[in-house]
Amino acid sequence: MSAEAYAILLALKFVKKKDLIITLICSESLGCLKARAVRYSNNSLVIIIRNELFTLNKQIVLLHTPALCEIRGNEEADGAAKEAVHSNLTTDVHIVKKG
């Protein structure tokens, strides 16, 4: 779930940077989307996502899109994600554990 949660976090950071008002974020990870709804999660990424959603004060919809549901661009996105995993690019994400 951490890769999917990280992707959602990056999408939220993009929403904040671009000051988008209404946003739809799609994810194949139903588990990640359900975890975000759990009130008491100990997953640090889920906690950060929940806090970002609360503080952004934007209209953001998280939508579960099952794999292979023929969404245009989905295969390209999957290919880009796999390529990024094997690249030397890094992104600073500071995770603070509560408790």
Backbone as CSV, one residue per row, in Angstrom:
resi,resn,N_x,N_y,N_z,CA_x,CA_y,CA_z,C_x,C_y,C_z
1,MET,0.819,-1.194,0.000,0.000,0.000,0.000,0.864,1.259,0.000
2,SER,2.100,1.215,0.432,2.873,2.454,0.583,3.123,3.169,-0.737
3,ALA,3.323,2.441,-1.838,3.536,3.096,-3.132,2.270,3.820,-3.568
4,GLU,1.127,3.191,-3.394,-0.134,3.820,-3.761,-0.419,5.037,-2.887
5,ALA,-0.157,4.901,-1.595,-0.369,6.022,-0.673,0.569,7.178,-1.019
6,TYR,1.797,6.857,-1.364,2.766,7.885,-1.747,2.303,8.613,-3.010
7,ALA,1.736,7.878,-3.964,1.227,8.499,-5.189,0.087,9.459,-4.870
8,ILE,-0.791,9.076,-3.956,-1.891,9.961,-3.553,-1.334,11.196,-2.864
9,LEU,-0.336,11.018,-2.021,0.294,12.157,-1.350,0.910,13.119,-2.365
10,LEU,1.599,12.592,-3.373,2.174,13.452,-4.411,1.080,14.196,-5.171
11,ALA,-0.036,13.520,-5.434,-1.155,14.184,-6.111,-1.696,15.332,-5.260
12,LEU,-1.793,15.122,-3.957,-2.273,16.185,-3.061,-1.301,17.357,-3.027
13,LYS,-0.008,17.073,-3.052,0.989,18.148,-3.090,0.873,18.940,-4.396
14,PHE,0.559,18.256,-5.502,0.338,18.915,-6.782,-0.892,19.826,-6.711
15,VAL,-1.956,19.341,-6.089,-3.180,20.138,-5.914,-2.860,21.417,-5.149
16,LYS,-2.066,21.270,-4.106,-1.693,22.423,-3.283,-0.831,23.407,-4.071
17,LYS,0.163,22.883,-4.793,1.085,23.733,-5.547,0.367,24.508,-6.649
18,LYS,-0.561,23.853,-7.332,-1.280,24.475,-8.450,-2.540,25.196,-7.992
19,ASP,-2.845,25.129,-6.703,-4.026,25.760,-6.114,-5.308,25.358,-6.847
20,LEU,-5.439,24.051,-7.092,-6.621,23.536,-7.770,-7.802,23.534,-6.803
21,ILE,-8.966,23.844,-7.304,-10.159,23.934,-6.465,-10.901,22.598,-6.404
22,ILE,-11.090,21.973,-7.571,-11.803,20.699,-7.660,-10.871,19.680,-8.324
23,THR,-10.703,18.537,-7.674,-9.757,17.540,-8.169,-10.314,16.142,-7.986
24,LEU,-10.055,15.287,-8.981,-10.377,13.873,-8.900,-9.064,13.108,-8.913
25,ILE,-8.825,12.315,-7.874,-7.628,11.477,-7.790,-8.085,10.032,-7.877
26,CYS,-7.577,9.328,-8.890,-7.953,7.926,-9.109,-6.841,7.014,-8.613
27,SER,-7.229,5.896,-8.011,-6.259,4.922,-7.526,-6.802,3.517,-7.723
28,GLU,-5.908,2.609,-8.107,-6.284,1.199,-8.222,-6.340,0.526,-6.856
29,SER,-5.799,1.172,-5.841,-5.668,0.557,-4.524,-6.878,0.839,-3.640
30,LEU,-7.812,-0.086,-3.639,-8.977,0.050,-2.770,-8.546,0.029,-1.303
31,GLY,-7.553,-0.790,-0.990,-7.058,-0.865,0.388,-6.534,0.474,0.881
32,CYS,-5.822,1.186,0.016,-5.288,2.490,0.387,-6.418,3.493,0.607
33,LEU,-7.406,3.471,-0.267,-8.524,4.395,-0.139,-9.346,4.097,1.109
34,LYS,-9.528,2.829,1.417,-10.266,2.458,2.635,-9.475,2.826,3.885
35,ALA,-8.162,2.653,3.846,-7.327,2.979,5.007,-7.419,4.462,5.336
36,ARG,-7.543,5.301,4.309,-7.657,6.733,4.527,-8.913,7.055,5.324
37,ALA,-9.932,6.241,5.154,-11.195,6.477,5.844,-11.196,5.953,7.280
38,VAL,-10.237,5.113,7.620,-10.168,4.562,8.978,-9.707,5.662,9.930
39,ARG,-10.468,5.882,10.948,-10.192,6.995,11.850,-8.865,6.839,12.595
40,TYR,-8.550,5.643,13.047,-7.342,5.436,13.839,-6.367,4.529,13.087
41,SER,-5.648,5.108,12.144,-4.651,4.352,11.402,-3.278,4.665,11.975
42,ASN,-2.412,3.669,12.045,-1.049,3.918,12.504,-0.078,3.996,11.334
43,ASN,-0.599,3.949,10.093,0.231,4.086,8.903,0.549,5.571,8.714
44,SER,1.832,5.919,8.754,2.222,7.338,8.727,1.797,8.028,7.435
45,LEU,1.862,7.340,6.293,1.427,7.964,5.042,-0.075,8.233,5.045
46,VAL,-0.844,7.306,5.589,-2.294,7.496,5.677,-2.606,8.692,6.577
47,ILE,-1.883,8.829,7.660,-2.077,9.967,8.571,-1.763,11.279,7.852
48,ILE,-0.674,11.298,7.102,-0.295,12.512,6.366,-1.344,12.836,5.307
49,ILE,-1.822,11.820,4.585,-2.855,12.037,3.565,-4.109,12.609,4.197
50,ARG,-4.534,12.029,5.304,-5.734,12.510,5.991,-5.559,13.971,6.417
51,ASN,-4.382,14.304,6.950,-4.120,15.680,7.369,-4.106,16.638,6.181
52,GLU,-3.491,16.209,5.065,-3.464,17.044,3.855,-4.879,17.307,3.351
53,LEU,-5.699,16.260,3.302,-7.076,16.417,2.844,-7.837,17.390,3.730
54,PHE,-7.599,17.320,5.024,-8.294,18.187,5.975,-7.845,19.639,5.846
55,THR,-6.531,19.856,5.697,-6.011,21.218,5.700,-6.080,21.913,4.340
56,LEU,-6.188,21.141,3.252,-6.228,21.766,1.931,-7.492,22.595,1.710
57,ASN,-8.591,22.192,2.313,-9.856,22.912,2.167,-10.235,23.059,0.691
58,LYS,-10.105,21.964,-0.051,-10.445,21.911,-1.473,-11.463,20.789,-1.679
59,GLN,-12.107,20.794,-2.822,-13.021,19.711,-3.161,-12.218,18.630,-3.877
60,ILE,-11.898,17.556,-3.147,-11.077,16.472,-3.673,-11.853,15.168,-3.547
61,VAL,-11.968,14.470,-4.663,-12.644,13.179,-4.681,-11.598,12.108,-4.934
62,LEU,-11.588,11.084,-4.088,-10.714,9.928,-4.273,-11.572,8.812,-4.848
63,LEU,-11.206,8.324,-6.036,-12.017,7.346,-6.748,-11.243,6.056,-6.962
64,HIS,-11.871,4.938,-6.608,-11.259,3.642,-6.873,-11.491,3.285,-8.335
65,THR,-10.412,3.022,-9.056,-10.485,2.601,-10.454,-9.808,1.242,-10.559
66,PRO,-10.590,0.191,-10.640,-10.000,-1.155,-10.710,-9.035,-1.284,-11.885
67,ALA,-8.031,-2.101,-11.706,-7.056,-2.345,-12.772,-7.776,-2.891,-14.001
68,LEU,-7.232,-2.577,-15.140,-7.738,-3.075,-16.415,-9.170,-2.631,-16.712
69,CYS,-9.545,-1.447,-16.275,-10.905,-0.977,-16.546,-10.945,-0.067,-17.772
70,GLU,-9.913,-0.121,-18.588,-9.855,0.565,-19.873,-9.984,2.092,-19.773
71,ILE,-9.342,2.681,-18.796,-9.285,4.142,-18.708,-8.156,4.614,-19.606
72,ARG,-8.451,5.572,-20.483,-7.443,6.071,-21.409,-6.245,6.615,-20.633
73,GLY,-5.063,6.174,-20.987,-3.843,6.639,-20.341,-3.392,5.777,-19.180
74,ASN,-4.214,4.823,-18.760,-3.877,3.992,-17.604,-2.617,3.160,-17.851
75,GLU,-2.501,2.596,-19.040,-1.321,1.779,-19.341,-0.060,2.633,-19.344
76,GLU,-0.159,3.859,-19.874,0.991,4.761,-19.885,1.387,5.152,-18.459
77,ALA,0.387,5.380,-17.625,0.664,5.734,-16.226,1.338,4.583,-15.505
78,ASP,0.861,3.363,-15.742,1.483,2.187,-15.126,2.929,2.041,-15.588
79,GLY,3.172,2.248,-16.887,4.533,2.160,-17.424,5.453,3.205,-16.821
80,ALA,4.942,4.437,-16.666,5.736,5.515,-16.065,6.050,5.207,-14.607
81,ALA,5.092,4.631,-13.900,5.317,4.283,-12.492,6.390,3.210,-12.368
82,LYS,6.332,2.207,-13.236,7.335,1.141,-13.194,8.717,1.689,-13.548
83,GLU,8.763,2.600,-14.511,10.038,3.211,-14.898,10.614,4.046,-13.751
84,ALA,9.750,4.756,-13.042,10.200,5.598,-11.931,10.800,4.764,-10.806
85,VAL,10.248,3.573,-10.584,10.757,2.688,-9.534,12.208,2.320,-9.802
86,HIS,12.553,2.156,-11.073,13.896,1.718,-11.435,14.830,2.871,-11.795
87,SER,14.377,4.105,-11.624,15.214,5.256,-11.964,16.042,5.684,-10.755
88,ASN,16.941,6.611,-10.962,17.768,7.146,-9.881,17.190,8.426,-9.301
89,LEU,15.988,8.777,-9.711,15.369,9.998,-9.199,14.949,9.797,-7.751
90,THR,15.096,10.839,-6.969,14.653,10.785,-5.583,13.755,11.970,-5.288
91,THR,12.897,11.805,-4.314,12.001,12.865,-3.876,12.055,12.900,-2.360
92,ASP,12.223,14.086,-1.809,12.231,14.220,-0.352,10.806,14.241,0.172
93,VAL,10.499,13.292,1.011,9.227,13.276,1.706,9.557,13.042,3.172
94,HIS,9.167,13.973,3.988,9.455,13.867,5.424,8.244,13.256,6.118
95,ILE,8.442,12.106,6.701,7.360,11.400,7.382,7.596,11.497,8.890
96,VAL,6.616,12.038,9.554,6.701,12.191,10.999,5.710,11.234,11.623
97,LYS,6.203,10.364,12.460,5.335,9.400,13.125,4.778,10.020,14.400
98,LYS,3.478,9.934,14.547,2.844,10.445,15.759,2.872,9.370,16.829
99,GLY,2.980,9.837,18.057,2.847,8.879,19.146,4.066,8.458,19.744
